[in-house]
Amino acid sequence: MDTRYQQASKEAKLSLLLTIIYLLAWVLSAYLGSDKLGLLGLPLWFELSCILVPIGFILLCWAIVKFQFQDIPLEQTK
């Protein structure tokens, strides 16, 4: 099998996994967070689900792209 397809499959699986983890983290922090005020003066559930989780996942996505994804040629190789 062409290694390009293997790499593309690996990257697609990682992307799907990151999406599922993000959705779970967002839902858990939104629905399990309390109504207490957080550091920014907003409700804690809002700070977690709309500020901290996205920032954390931006960093996680950067790390995954930096260390797991590869540039692959799109042309046919012989």
N, C-alpha and C positions, 0 to 999 in steps of 0.2 A: 504494500500500500504506500502511496505517496506520503512523504513526511509532512507535506503541507496540510493534507487533510487531517492527519493526526494532531498537528498543532492547532488547527482551526477548531477541531472537536474539543480539545482540551480547553481552549479559550472560551468556547461557547458554554461548556459545563461550568467553568469558573464564574462566568458572567451570570448564569442562571442561579448558581449558589449564592453569589453576592446579593442578587435581587431578593431571593427568599429570606436570607438573613436580615437584610435591611427592612423588609416588610415586617418580619417578626419583631425586630428590635423597636421599630416605630410603634407597632400596635401595643407591645408590652409596656413601653415607656409612656404612651399616651393614656392607656387605660388603667395601669397599675400605679401611676404616679399620684402623689397626693395634691391637695389644693393649697398646701403651704406655699409661701413665697420663696422663690429661689434667689440666687445671687443677684440677678438682674431686676428683681422686683416683680417678676411675672410668676404666674403659678408654676410650680415645679414640673407638673406634667407637660406643660407647654415648653418650658426650657429644655427638658430632656428630649421630647419627641421632635421639636422643630428647630432646635439650635445645636444641642450636643450630639445627638445621633447623626444628623447630616454631616457635621464637621468630622466626626470620627470615621464615617464611611467615605468621605472624600479622601481622607488620609489612607484608609484601607484600600480604596480603589487605586490610588496613586501607587501604593506599594505593590499591588498585584500586577498592574500594568508594567511597572518598572522591572520587576523581578521574574514574572511568569510569562508575559506576552513577548513575542519575538516578531521582528520584521521578516516577512517572508516574501519572496518574489511571486508576483501574480502571473507571470508569463509561463508558458509551457517550457519545461526543461526536458532535454533529450537524453 
